[in-house]
Amino acid sequence: MFITFEGIEGSGKSLQIMRTQAYLQQKGLACLLTREPGGTKFGLALRKVLLGMDGGHREPWCELLLYLADRYQHLKEVIEPALNRGMLVLSDRYQDATRLIKVRLVAYP
């Protein structure tokens, strides 16, 4: 089972996910706690750029692609292998956290 915790900053996601992990482990269930961005070594590097103020200006589409690259790496490297081992996976954010971006189309001659 794959369970995600979504919500705005400061809404208590981290507290609830840790409580859920403790409860499941108390019941004898194997579970993995992970997060986005930052659930992999690649994701940790991206997290520094995405959440830091020193990452420079990014176009919205470029930022979205970085989040999606992190998500795919996270899925292949962490989530799917854990699920294949029969573990419960608890993730602090996943695709519901992806924001929608409106794009202005520009006509080029």
Chimera marker file (.cmm) of the C-alpha trace (Angstrom):
<marker_set name="trace">
<marker id="1" x="0.000" y="0.000" z="0.000" r="1" g="1" b="0" radius="0.5"/>
<marker id="2" x="1.210" y="3.485" z="-0.867" r="1" g="1" b="0" radius="0.5"/>
<marker id="3" x="-0.109" y="6.302" z="1.318" r="1" g="1" b="0" radius="0.5"/>
<marker id="4" x="0.690" y="9.961" z="0.746" r="1" g="1" b="0" radius="0.5"/>
<marker id="5" x="0.317" y="12.868" z="3.128" r="1" g="1" b="0" radius="0.5"/>
<marker id="6" x="-0.521" y="16.140" z="1.437" r="1" g="1" b="0" radius="0.5"/>
<marker id="7" x="-1.083" y="19.638" z="2.756" r="1" g="1" b="0" radius="0.5"/>
<marker id="8" x="0.263" y="23.138" z="2.977" r="1" g="1" b="0" radius="0.5"/>
<marker id="9" x="3.423" y="24.014" z="4.893" r="1" g="1" b="0" radius="0.5"/>
<marker id="10" x="2.902" y="23.800" z="8.629" r="1" g="1" b="0" radius="0.5"/>
<marker id="11" x="-0.316" y="21.767" z="8.407" r="1" g="1" b="0" radius="0.5"/>
<marker id="12" x="1.101" y="18.854" z="10.411" r="1" g="1" b="0" radius="0.5"/>
<marker id="13" x="2.061" y="16.392" z="7.659" r="1" g="1" b="0" radius="0.5"/>
<marker id="14" x="5.353" y="15.463" z="9.289" r="1" g="1" b="0" radius="0.5"/>
<marker id="15" x="3.758" y="14.883" z="12.681" r="1" g="1" b="0" radius="0.5"/>
<marker id="16" x="0.955" y="12.741" z="11.235" r="1" g="1" b="0" radius="0.5"/>
<marker id="17" x="3.239" y="10.680" z="9.023" r="1" g="1" b="0" radius="0.5"/>
<marker id="18" x="5.549" y="9.907" z="11.966" r="1" g="1" b="0" radius="0.5"/>
<marker id="19" x="2.551" y="8.946" z="14.119" r="1" g="1" b="0" radius="0.5"/>
<marker id="20" x="1.234" y="6.703" z="11.351" r="1" g="1" b="0" radius="0.5"/>
<marker id="21" x="4.629" y="5.048" z="10.915" r="1" g="1" b="0" radius="0.5"/>
<marker id="22" x="4.890" y="4.399" z="14.673" r="1" g="1" b="0" radius="0.5"/>
<marker id="23" x="1.371" y="2.945" z="14.772" r="1" g="1" b="0" radius="0.5"/>
<marker id="24" x="1.983" y="0.638" z="11.796" r="1" g="1" b="0" radius="0.5"/>
<marker id="25" x="5.299" y="-0.560" z="13.173" r="1" g="1" b="0" radius="0.5"/>
<marker id="26" x="3.633" y="-1.196" z="16.541" r="1" g="1" b="0" radius="0.5"/>
<marker id="27" x="1.186" y="-3.450" z="14.674" r="1" g="1" b="0" radius="0.5"/>
<marker id="28" x="4.149" y="-5.356" z="13.201" r="1" g="1" b="0" radius="0.5"/>
<marker id="29" x="3.840" y="-3.958" z="9.686" r="1" g="1" b="0" radius="0.5"/>
<marker id="30" x="6.938" y="-3.142" z="7.675" r="1" g="1" b="0" radius="0.5"/>
<marker id="31" x="6.745" y="0.413" z="6.431" r="1" g="1" b="0" radius="0.5"/>
<marker id="32" x="9.014" y="2.918" z="4.792" r="1" g="1" b="0" radius="0.5"/>
<marker id="33" x="8.849" y="6.654" z="5.378" r="1" g="1" b="0" radius="0.5"/>
<marker id="34" x="9.943" y="8.851" z="2.477" r="1" g="1" b="0" radius="0.5"/>
<marker id="35" x="9.386" y="12.361" z="1.103" r="1" g="1" b="0" radius="0.5"/>
<marker id="36" x="9.248" y="14.506" z="-1.989" r="1" g="1" b="0" radius="0.5"/>
<marker id="37" x="11.438" y="16.127" z="-2.952" r="1" g="1" b="0" radius="0.5"/>
<marker id="38" x="14.358" y="14.423" z="-1.295" r="1" g="1" b="0" radius="0.5"/>
<marker id="39" x="13.576" y="10.717" z="-1.062" r="1" g="1" b="0" radius="0.5"/>
<marker id="40" x="16.722" y="9.790" z="-3.012" r="1" g="1" b="0" radius="0.5"/>
<marker id="41" x="20.291" y="11.082" z="-3.184" r="1" g="1" b="0" radius="0.5"/>
<marker id="42" x="19.349" y="12.790" z="-6.463" r="1" g="1" b="0" radius="0.5"/>
<marker id="43" x="16.236" y="14.199" z="-4.778" r="1" g="1" b="0" radius="0.5"/>
<marker id="44" x="18.241" y="15.619" z="-1.879" r="1" g="1" b="0" radius="0.5"/>
<marker id="45" x="20.415" y="17.534" z="-4.324" r="1" g="1" b="0" radius="0.5"/>
<marker id="46" x="17.336" y="18.815" z="-6.163" r="1" g="1" b="0" radius="0.5"/>
<marker id="47" x="15.655" y="19.715" z="-2.879" r="1" g="1" b="0" radius="0.5"/>
<marker id="48" x="18.499" y="22.096" z="-2.062" r="1" g="1" b="0" radius="0.5"/>
<marker id="49" x="17.982" y="23.842" z="-5.393" r="1" g="1" b="0" radius="0.5"/>
<marker id="50" x="14.179" y="23.800" z="-5.400" r="1" g="1" b="0" radius="0.5"/>
<marker id="51" x="13.650" y="24.942" z="-1.825" r="1" g="1" b="0" radius="0.5"/>
<marker id="52" x="16.694" y="27.181" z="-1.491" r="1" g="1" b="0" radius="0.5"/>
<marker id="53" x="16.741" y="30.834" z="-2.345" r="1" g="1" b="0" radius="0.5"/>
<marker id="54" x="20.183" y="30.587" z="-3.940" r="1" g="1" b="0" radius="0.5"/>
<marker id="55" x="19.095" y="28.345" z="-6.817" r="1" g="1" b="0" radius="0.5"/>
<marker id="56" x="18.713" y="31.243" z="-9.203" r="1" g="1" b="0" radius="0.5"/>
<marker id="57" x="15.737" y="32.153" z="-11.334" r="1" g="1" b="0" radius="0.5"/>
<marker id="58" x="13.872" y="29.265" z="-12.949" r="1" g="1" b="0" radius="0.5"/>
<marker id="59" x="11.127" y="29.355" z="-15.485" r="1" g="1" b="0" radius="0.5"/>
<marker id="60" x="7.986" y="27.662" z="-14.096" r="1" g="1" b="0" radius="0.5"/>
<marker id="61" x="8.170" y="24.836" z="-16.649" r="1" g="1" b="0" radius="0.5"/>
<marker id="62" x="11.803" y="24.175" z="-15.756" r="1" g="1" b="0" radius="0.5"/>
<marker id="63" x="10.911" y="23.963" z="-12.069" r="1" g="1" b="0" radius="0.5"/>
<marker id="64" x="8.035" y="21.600" z="-12.821" r="1" g="1" b="0" radius="0.5"/>
<marker id="65" x="10.355" y="19.345" z="-14.828" r="1" g="1" b="0" radius="0.5"/>
<marker id="66" x="12.800" y="19.214" z="-11.907" r="1" g="1" b="0" radius="0.5"/>
<marker id="67" x="9.993" y="18.103" z="-9.574" r="1" g="1" b="0" radius="0.5"/>
<marker id="68" x="8.885" y="15.485" z="-12.115" r="1" g="1" b="0" radius="0.5"/>
<marker id="69" x="12.451" y="14.216" z="-12.548" r="1" g="1" b="0" radius="0.5"/>
<marker id="70" x="12.709" y="13.831" z="-8.779" r="1" g="1" b="0" radius="0.5"/>
<marker id="71" x="9.349" y="12.036" z="-8.671" r="1" g="1" b="0" radius="0.5"/>
<marker id="72" x="10.303" y="9.497" z="-11.333" r="1" g="1" b="0" radius="0.5"/>
<marker id="73" x="13.665" y="8.776" z="-9.691" r="1" g="1" b="0" radius="0.5"/>
<marker id="74" x="11.901" y="8.426" z="-6.341" r="1" g="1" b="0" radius="0.5"/>
<marker id="75" x="9.309" y="6.053" z="-7.803" r="1" g="1" b="0" radius="0.5"/>
<marker id="76" x="11.882" y="3.793" z="-9.475" r="1" g="1" b="0" radius="0.5"/>
<marker id="77" x="14.550" y="3.863" z="-6.774" r="1" g="1" b="0" radius="0.5"/>
<marker id="78" x="12.500" y="3.868" z="-3.555" r="1" g="1" b="0" radius="0.5"/>
<marker id="79" x="8.733" y="3.443" z="-3.868" r="1" g="1" b="0" radius="0.5"/>
<marker id="80" x="8.392" y="0.556" z="-6.338" r="1" g="1" b="0" radius="0.5"/>
<marker id="81" x="11.168" y="-1.574" z="-4.783" r="1" g="1" b="0" radius="0.5"/>
<marker id="82" x="9.644" y="-1.157" z="-1.306" r="1" g="1" b="0" radius="0.5"/>
<marker id="83" x="6.165" y="-2.045" z="-2.579" r="1" g="1" b="0" radius="0.5"/>
<marker id="84" x="7.595" y="-5.067" z="-4.395" r="1" g="1" b="0" radius="0.5"/>
<marker id="85" x="9.087" y="-6.208" z="-1.053" r="1" g="1" b="0" radius="0.5"/>
<marker id="86" x="5.599" y="-6.029" z="0.486" r="1" g="1" b="0" radius="0.5"/>
<marker id="87" x="6.232" y="-2.891" z="2.531" r="1" g="1" b="0" radius="0.5"/>
<marker id="88" x="3.791" y="-0.097" z="3.210" r="1" g="1" b="0" radius="0.5"/>
<marker id="89" x="5.161" y="3.176" z="1.847" r="1" g="1" b="0" radius="0.5"/>
<marker id="90" x="4.317" y="6.473" z="3.536" r="1" g="1" b="0" radius="0.5"/>
<marker id="91" x="5.306" y="9.547" z="1.554" r="1" g="1" b="0" radius="0.5"/>
<marker id="92" x="5.398" y="13.139" z="2.712" r="1" g="1" b="0" radius="0.5"/>
<marker id="93" x="3.928" y="14.513" z="-0.517" r="1" g="1" b="0" radius="0.5"/>
<marker id="94" x="3.607" y="12.996" z="-3.957" r="1" g="1" b="0" radius="0.5"/>
<marker id="95" x="1.790" y="14.004" z="-7.127" r="1" g="1" b="0" radius="0.5"/>
<marker id="96" x="-1.058" y="15.863" z="-5.406" r="1" g="1" b="0" radius="0.5"/>
<marker id="97" x="1.542" y="18.416" z="-4.359" r="1" g="1" b="0" radius="0.5"/>
<marker id="98" x="2.353" y="19.273" z="-7.973" r="1" g="1" b="0" radius="0.5"/>
<marker id="99" x="0.999" y="22.655" z="-8.772" r="1" g="1" b="0" radius="0.5"/>
<marker id="100" x="-0.765" y="23.463" z="-11.984" r="1" g="1" b="0" radius="0.5"/>
<marker id="101" x="0.966" y="25.945" z="-14.197" r="1" g="1" b="0" radius="0.5"/>
<marker id="102" x="-0.794" y="28.112" z="-16.734" r="1" g="1" b="0" radius="0.5"/>
<marker id="103" x="1.328" y="28.653" z="-19.781" r="1" g="1" b="0" radius="0.5"/>
<marker id="104" x="1.047" y="31.618" z="-22.065" r="1" g="1" b="0" radius="0.5"/>
<marker id="105" x="1.533" y="30.457" z="-25.615" r="1" g="1" b="0" radius="0.5"/>
<marker id="106" x="3.584" y="32.746" z="-27.778" r="1" g="1" b="0" radius="0.5"/>
<marker id="107" x="3.270" y="32.647" z="-31.540" r="1" g="1" b="0" radius="0.5"/>
<marker id="108" x="6.590" y="32.718" z="-33.354" r="1" g="1" b="0" radius="0.5"/>
<marker id="109" x="6.804" y="33.844" z="-36.974" r="1" g="1" b="0" radius="0.5"/>
<link id1="1" id2="2" r="1" g="1" b="0" radius="0.2"/>
<link id1="2" id2="3" r="1" g="1" b="0" radius="0.2"/>
<link id1="3" id2="4" r="1" g="1" b="0" radius="0.2"/>
<link id1="4" id2="5" r="1" g="1" b="0" radius="0.2"/>
<link id1="5" id2="6" r="1" g="1" b="0" radius="0.2"/>
<link id1="6" id2="7" r="1" g="1" b="0" radius="0.2"/>
<link id1="7" id2="8" r="1" g="1" b="0" radius="0.2"/>
<link id1="8" id2="9" r="1" g="1" b="0" radius="0.2"/>
<link id1="9" id2="10" r="1" g="1" b="0" radius="0.2"/>
<link id1="10" id2="11" r="1" g="1" b="0" radius="0.2"/>
<link id1="11" id2="12" r="1" g="1" b="0" radius="0.2"/>
<link id1="12" id2="13" r="1" g="1" b="0" radius="0.2"/>
<link id1="13" id2="14" r="1" g="1" b="0" radius="0.2"/>
<link id1="14" id2="15" r="1" g="1" b="0" radius="0.2"/>
<link id1="15" id2="16" r="1" g="1" b="0" radius="0.2"/>
<link id1="16" id2="17" r="1" g="1" b="0" radius="0.2"/>
<link id1="17" id2="18" r="1" g="1" b="0" radius="0.2"/>
<link id1="18" id2="19" r="1" g="1" b="0" radius="0.2"/>
<link id1="19" id2="20" r="1" g="1" b="0" radius="0.2"/>
<link id1="20" id2="21" r="1" g="1" b="0" radius="0.2"/>
<link id1="21" id2="22" r="1" g="1" b="0" radius="0.2"/>
<link id1="22" id2="23" r="1" g="1" b="0" radius="0.2"/>
<link id1="23" id2="24" r="1" g="1" b="0" radius="0.2"/>
<link id1="24" id2="25" r="1" g="1" b="0" radius="0.2"/>
<link id1="25" id2="26" r="1" g="1" b="0" radius="0.2"/>
<link id1="26" id2="27" r="1" g="1" b="0" radius="0.2"/>
<link id1="27" id2="28" r="1" g="1" b="0" radius="0.2"/>
<link id1="28" id2="29" r="1" g="1" b="0" radius="0.2"/>
<link id1="29" id2="30" r="1" g="1" b="0" radius="0.2"/>
<link id1="30" id2="31" r="1" g="1" b="0" radius="0.2"/>
<link id1="31" id2="32" r="1" g="1" b="0" radius="0.2"/>
<link id1="32" id2="33" r="1" g="1" b="0" radius="0.2"/>
<link id1="33" id2="34" r="1" g="1" b="0" radius="0.2"/>
<link id1="34" id2="35" r="1" g="1" b="0" radius="0.2"/>
<link id1="35" id2="36" r="1" g="1" b="0" radius="0.2"/>
<link id1="36" id2="37" r="1" g="1" b="0" radius="0.2"/>
<link id1="37" id2="38" r="1" g="1" b="0" radius="0.2"/>
<link id1="38" id2="39" r="1" g="1" b="0" radius="0.2"/>
<link id1="39" id2="40" r="1" g="1" b="0" radius="0.2"/>
<link id1="40" id2="41" r="1" g="1" b="0" radius="0.2"/>
<link id1="41" id2="42" r="1" g="1" b="0" radius="0.2"/>
<link id1="42" id2="43" r="1" g="1" b="0" radius="0.2"/>
<link id1="43" id2="44" r="1" g="1" b="0" radius="0.2"/>
<link id1="44" id2="45" r="1" g="1" b="0" radius="0.2"/>
<link id1="45" id2="46" r="1" g="1" b="0" radius="0.2"/>
<link id1="46" id2="47" r="1" g="1" b="0" radius="0.2"/>
<link id1="47" id2="48" r="1" g="1" b="0" radius="0.2"/>
<link id1="48" id2="49" r="1" g="1" b="0" radius="0.2"/>
<link id1="49" id2="50" r="1" g="1" b="0" radius="0.2"/>
<link id1="50" id2="51" r="1" g="1" b="0" radius="0.2"/>
<link id1="51" id2="52" r="1" g="1" b="0" radius="0.2"/>
<link id1="52" id2="53" r="1" g="1" b="0" radius="0.2"/>
<link id1="53" id2="54" r="1" g="1" b="0" radius="0.2"/>
<link id1="54" id2="55" r="1" g="1" b="0" radius="0.2"/>
<link id1="55" id2="56" r="1" g="1" b="0" radius="0.2"/>
<link id1="56" id2="57" r="1" g="1" b="0" radius="0.2"/>
<link id1="57" id2="58" r="1" g="1" b="0" radius="0.2"/>
<link id1="58" id2="59" r="1" g="1" b="0" radius="0.2"/>
<link id1="59" id2="60" r="1" g="1" b="0" radius="0.2"/>
<link id1="60" id2="61" r="1" g="1" b="0" radius="0.2"/>
<link id1="61" id2="62" r="1" g="1" b="0" radius="0.2"/>
<link id1="62" id2="63" r="1" g="1" b="0" radius="0.2"/>
<link id1="63" id2="64" r="1" g="1" b="0" radius="0.2"/>
<link id1="64" id2="65" r="1" g="1" b="0" radius="0.2"/>
<link id1="65" id2="66" r="1" g="1" b="0" radius="0.2"/>
<link id1="66" id2="67" r="1" g="1" b="0" radius="0.2"/>
<link id1="67" id2="68" r="1" g="1" b="0" radius="0.2"/>
<link id1="68" id2="69" r="1" g="1" b="0" radius="0.2"/>
<link id1="69" id2="70" r="1" g="1" b="0" radius="0.2"/>
<link id1="70" id2="71" r="1" g="1" b="0" radius="0.2"/>
<link id1="71" id2="72" r="1" g="1" b="0" radius="0.2"/>
<link id1="72" id2="73" r="1" g="1" b="0" radius="0.2"/>
<link id1="73" id2="74" r="1" g="1" b="0" radius="0.2"/>
<link id1="74" id2="75" r="1" g="1" b="0" radius="0.2"/>
<link id1="75" id2="76" r="1" g="1" b="0" radius="0.2"/>
<link id1="76" id2="77" r="1" g="1" b="0" radius="0.2"/>
<link id1="77" id2="78" r="1" g="1" b="0" radius="0.2"/>
<link id1="78" id2="79" r="1" g="1" b="0" radius="0.2"/>
<link id1="79" id2="80" r="1" g="1" b="0" radius="0.2"/>
<link id1="80" id2="81" r="1" g="1" b="0" radius="0.2"/>
<link id1="81" id2="82" r="1" g="1" b="0" radius="0.2"/>
<link id1="82" id2="83" r="1" g="1" b="0" radius="0.2"/>
<link id1="83" id2="84" r="1" g="1" b="0" radius="0.2"/>
<link id1="84" id2="85" r="1" g="1" b="0" radius="0.2"/>
<link id1="85" id2="86" r="1" g="1" b="0" radius="0.2"/>
<link id1="86" id2="87" r="1" g="1" b="0" radius="0.2"/>
<link id1="87" id2="88" r="1" g="1" b="0" radius="0.2"/>
<link id1="88" id2="89" r="1" g="1" b="0" radius="0.2"/>
<link id1="89" id2="90" r="1" g="1" b="0" radius="0.2"/>
<link id1="90" id2="91" r="1" g="1" b="0" radius="0.2"/>
<link id1="91" id2="92" r="1" g="1" b="0" radius="0.2"/>
<link id1="92" id2="93" r="1" g="1" b="0" radius="0.2"/>
<link id1="93" id2="94" r="1" g="1" b="0" radius="0.2"/>
<link id1="94" id2="95" r="1" g="1" b="0" radius="0.2"/>
<link id1="95" id2="96" r="1" g="1" b="0" radius="0.2"/>
<link id1="96" id2="97" r="1" g="1" b="0" radius="0.2"/>
<link id1="97" id2="98" r="1" g="1" b="0" radius="0.2"/>
<link id1="98" id2="99" r="1" g="1" b="0" radius="0.2"/>
<link id1="99" id2="100" r="1" g="1" b="0" radius="0.2"/>
<link id1="100" id2="101" r="1" g="1" b="0" radius="0.2"/>
<link id1="101" id2="102" r="1" g="1" b="0" radius="0.2"/>
<link id1="102" id2="103" r="1" g="1" b="0" radius="0.2"/>
<link id1="103" id2="104" r="1" g="1" b="0" radius="0.2"/>
<link id1="104" id2="105" r="1" g="1" b="0" radius="0.2"/>
<link id1="105" id2="106" r="1" g="1" b="0" radius="0.2"/>
<link id1="106" id2="107" r="1" g="1" b="0" radius="0.2"/>
<link id1="107" id2="108" r="1" g="1" b="0" radius="0.2"/>
<link id1="108" id2="109" r="1" g="1" b="0" radius="0.2"/>
</marker_set>
